């Protein structure tokens, strides 16, 4: 008996390898592994232009509000963040009304964009790629930060985090190694800005540029994050999946990721952030407890095993 041809889904993302690109890559991988559908990751400009004319495509799933279909395929628009300017806001609003279905990864973004009819399907993590960290008690601390230096508000957040860590180090009696992973056009500017701060002798600031965060999770004690503009940071989710205790400021949808004081910490003020870090550095058992709870949170609510069935259900709904 001839095997039935699988339905084809085109997943369109930006070509830059940021959060939306990574989301598209992982979704394609997981859908193809499941075997019910065939999916392709479209991110090159030429392929994007030709995608509406793909006769074999049954669904077009895009993060780009300019995507369209000439063959009346169902179109899913997934929005991962706020538009950068009024022109893009217009395109997203227009696409919101034209798309068959609109999804966002958080309630925060749904409310912010005023997309009342949007479905919330969170970002997901492949937890198998993040072995659980074996935290150890030692006489120094490695604090890890992973971010990107493409947006001024993220970069400004790192400077505020630098002020927090520099201030607490002045009265701390152990060595602190603050390790920063990230890249982007604003990297050199933030290096210079942080370089103007008076650095305590017991603090080292180490810049690693573009690198895989997984390489540094196993030798870290705490994951610290600070940004003034974000939605649902993948960097935080990956650190949680590894079992690191998380400290972050209140930004975007972090409150949907973290139950404060249970599987991570959300600081509201500069002094709160300092006190939380000091509390974690002074309590090894608390670091283990919070890290373990963070990993469980990702496994039970934000792993692909939990999120993938939501996408499969959505595709089945559109392909009849």
SULDAMO-V681607 format. One record per residue. N is the residue number from 1. SS is DSSP state (2 for helix, 1 for strand, 0 for the rest). OMEGA is omega in radians with two decimals (NA if undefined). Layout:
[[N SS OMEGA] [N SS OMEGA]]
//
This chain:
[[1 0 -3.07] [2 0 -3.14] [3 0 3.14] [4 0 3.13] [5 0 -3.13] [6 0 3.07] [7 1 -3.05] [8 1 3.09] [9 1 3.08] [10 1 3.13] [11 1 -2.98] [12 1 3.13] [13 0 3.00] [14 0 3.12] [15 0 3.10] [16 0 -3.00] [17 0 3.06] [18 0 -3.09] [19 2 3.14] [20 2 3.10] [21 2 -3.14] [22 2 3.09] [23 2 -3.14] [24 2 3.11] [25 2 -3.10] [26 2 3.14] [27 2 3.09] [28 2 -3.13] [29 2 -3.08] [30 2 3.12] [31 2 3.13] [32 2 3.08] [33 2 -3.12] [34 2 2.97] [35 0 -3.10] [36 0 -3.12] [37 1 2.95] [38 1 3.13] [39 1 3.07] [40 1 3.09] [41 1 -3.11] [42 1 3.12] [43 0 3.05] [44 0 -3.04] [45 2 -3.11] [46 2 3.12] [47 2 3.10] [48 2 -3.12] [49 2 -3.07] [50 2 -3.04] [51 2 3.14] [52 0 -3.07] [53 0 -3.14] [54 0 -3.08] [55 0 -3.08] [56 0 -3.08] [57 1 3.13] [58 1 3.10] [59 1 2.97] [60 1 -3.11] [61 1 -2.95] [62 1 2.95] [63 0 -3.07] [64 0 -3.11] [65 0 3.13] [66 0 3.12] [67 0 -3.09] [68 0 -3.12] [69 0 3.08] [70 0 -3.06] [71 0 3.04] [72 0 3.01] [73 0 3.02] [74 1 -3.10] [75 1 3.07] [76 1 3.04] [77 1 3.05] [78 1 -3.08] [79 1 -3.06] [80 0 -3.12] [81 0 -3.14] [82 0 3.10] [83 0 -3.07] [84 0 -3.11] [85 0 -3.06] [86 2 -3.13] [87 2 3.12] [88 2 3.07] [89 2 3.11] [90 2 -3.12] [91 2 -3.14] [92 2 3.12] [93 2 3.12] [94 2 -3.13] [95 2 3.10] [96 2 -3.12] [97 2 -3.10] [98 2 -3.06] [99 0 3.06] [100 0 3.13] [101 1 3.06] [102 1 3.08] [103 1 3.04] [104 1 -3.09] [105 0 -3.08] [106 0 3.02] [107 2 3.10] [108 2 -3.10] [109 2 3.10] [110 2 3.14] [111 2 -3.11] [112 2 -3.12] [113 2 -3.09] [114 0 3.09] [115 0 -3.00] [116 0 -3.08] [117 0 -3.11] [118 0 3.02] [119 1 3.10] [120 1 3.03] [121 0 -3.02] [122 0 2.94] [123 0 -3.09] [124 0 -3.13] [125 1 3.01] [126 0 -2.98] [127 2 3.13] [128 2 3.14] [129 2 -3.08] [130 0 3.11] [131 0 -3.12] [132 0 3.13] [133 0 3.06] [134 0 -3.10] [135 0 3.13] [136 0 3.07] [137 0 -3.13] [138 0 -3.01] [139 0 3.00] [140 1 -3.09] [141 1 3.01] [142 1 3.08] [143 1 -3.07] [144 1 3.02] [145 1 3.06] [146 1 -3.13] [147 0 3.08] [148 0 -3.04] [149 0 3.09] [150 0 -3.01] [151 0 -3.10] [152 2 -3.07] [153 2 3.03] [154 2 -3.13] [155 2 3.10] [156 2 3.10] [157 2 3.13] [158 2 3.11] [159 2 3.10] [160 2 3.08] [161 2 3.08] [162 2 3.12] [163 2 3.12] [164 2 -3.06] [165 2 3.10] [166 2 -3.09] [167 2 -3.10] [168 2 -3.12] [169 2 -3.07] [170 2 -3.10] [171 0 -3.12] [172 0 -2.98] [173 0 3.11] [174 0 -3.12] [175 1 3.07] [176 1 3.04] [177 1 3.13] [178 1 -3.06] [179 1 -3.03] [180 1 3.10] [181 1 3.12] [182 0 -3.11] [183 0 3.13] [184 0 -3.04] [185 0 -3.12] [186 0 -3.07] [187 2 -3.09] [188 2 3.12] [189 2 -3.12] [190 2 3.05] [191 2 -3.14] [192 2 -3.12] [193 2 3.14] [194 2 3.10] [195 2 3.12] [196 0 -3.14] [197 0 3.11] [198 0 -3.04] [199 0 3.07] [200 0 -3.07] [201 0 -3.09] [202 0 -3.11] [203 1 2.98] [204 1 3.12] [205 1 -3.04] [206 1 -3.12] [207 1 -3.10] [208 0 3.06] [209 0 -3.12] [210 0 -3.14] [211 0 3.13] [212 0 -3.13] [213 0 -3.10] [214 2 -3.13] [215 2 -3.00] [216 2 -3.11] [217 2 -3.00] [218 0 -3.11] [219 0 3.13] [220 0 3.14] [221 0 -3.08] [222 1 3.02] [223 1 -3.11] [224 1 -3.07] [225 1 3.08] [226 0 3.10] [227 0 3.08] [228 0 3.11] [229 0 -3.12] [230 0 3.03] [231 0 -3.14] [232 0 -2.96] [233 0 3.08] [234 2 -3.13] [235 2 3.12] [236 2 -3.10] [237 2 3.13] [238 2 3.11] [239 2 3.07] [240 2 3.14] [241 2 3.14] [242 0 3.11] [243 0 3.07] [244 0 3.01] [245 1 -3.03] [246 1 2.93] [247 1 3.13] [248 1 2.97] [249 1 3.10] [250 0 3.14] [251 0 3.05] [252 0 -3.04] [253 0 -3.11] [254 2 3.10] [255 2 3.06] [256 2 3.09] [257 2 -2.95] [258 0 2.91] [259 0 -3.01] [260 0 3.14] [261 0 3.13] [262 0 3.11] [263 0 3.13] [264 0 -3.11] [265 1 3.08] [266 1 -3.10] [267 1 -3.13] [268 0 -3.08] [269 0 3.13] [270 2 -3.10] [271 2 3.09] [272 2 -3.12] [273 2 3.11] [274 2 -3.08] [275 2 3.12] [276 2 3.11] [277 2 3.14] [278 2 3.11] [279 2 3.13] [280 2 -3.13] [281 2 -3.14] [282 0 -3.05] [283 0 -3.11] [284 2 -3.12] [285 2 3.09] [286 2 3.10] [287 2 3.13] [288 2 -3.10] [289 2 -3.11] [290 2 3.13] [291 2 3.12] [292 2 3.13] [293 2 3.12] [294 2 3.12] [295 2 3.11] [296 2 3.13] [297 2 3.13] [298 2 -3.11] [299 2 -3.01] [300 2 -3.06] [301 2 -3.00] [302 2 3.07] [303 1 3.10] [304 2 3.11] [305 2 3.13] [306 2 -3.00] [307 2 -3.06] [308 2 3.13] [309 2 3.11] [310 2 3.10] [311 2 3.12] [312 2 3.11] [313 2 -3.14] [314 2 3.11] [315 2 3.12] [316 2 3.13] [317 2 -3.09] [318 2 -3.12] [319 0 -3.08] [320 0 NA]]
//
